[in-house]
């Protein structure tokens, strides 16, 4: 009798490994050329799945929501890092940490934006780590399991995730949307510059 293979999930995102951008799963292959072809094919399929998923699962946005662009940066990972948020009307914020990671700075950027801005809000980030937590409701599983992931390990960066999740849940008017980074979006580029500058000032 054949038994189904257990589903492997990413310890960071809780997504199935084959759908997770954080997981690089490439089978052992004899030749370098074949390995390269397989890697390209794997990445292309993963990108296609990710794009389709993003398109069909956009979070609902409240009418009149203020758009805020957030970004994080890190010189070395870990290393000195910075976070920033920017609004089209000129409001902005930034800061940094001496020893951190890029993922922590991405979360910090979103947290500081939600703390600083009242009313309906659309947080626009180039971090799938941040956006997918709310779009795909990872946080619900974390809360149900007592802040452990599906691998029964503590959720990474809980000290930042927990206050952000609490804020978003309490307001019920905050949505998140992904934007491709370094693709010519003016406010995304501005947030990136501010985050990089902040990482250099700590």
Secondary structure by P-SEA (a helix, b strand, c coil): ccccccbbbbcccccccccccccccccccccaaaaaaaaaaaaaaaaaaaaaaaaacccccccbbbbbbbbccccccccccccccccccccccccccccccaaaaaaaaaaaaaaccccbbbbbbccaaaaaacccaaaaaaaaacccccccccccaaaaaaaaaaaaaaaccbbbbbbbcccccaaaaaaaaaaaaaaaac
